[in-house]
């Protein structure tokens, strides 16, 4: 079995350990009193590739949402996140995480906030 549910730990550690991401990072939901800017991430899909020998690979989709009070800040943070996660191959917590592919990027303005929504797909194997 591949424990790809740990992808959230990888996302959190990667974003919080980066000098380019200086804002708060939250899994699933931000605190009610979160100050701008901040990032929220969540796993939105997981599809296992399997054979008669068991699961050999998982495709995991992660959504990352950047929320800011300034449009330029939202773009800068989203770009930094893309640079950290796209096309990287790393080993994390006995997982081989490959080919972070940006599959969706959209933006919106809601509740006095500029929002950048990024979706990445990762191929994950047991290391």
Secondary structure as UniProt FT lines:
FT   HELIX           4..6
FT   HELIX           7..16
FT   TURN            19..20
FT   STRAND          24..27
FT   TURN            32..33
FT   STRAND          38..51
FT   TURN            52..53
FT   STRAND          54..68
FT   HELIX           71..85
FT   TURN            86..87
FT   STRAND          90..92
FT   TURN            93..94
FT   STRAND          95..110
FT   TURN            111..112
FT   STRAND          113..126
//
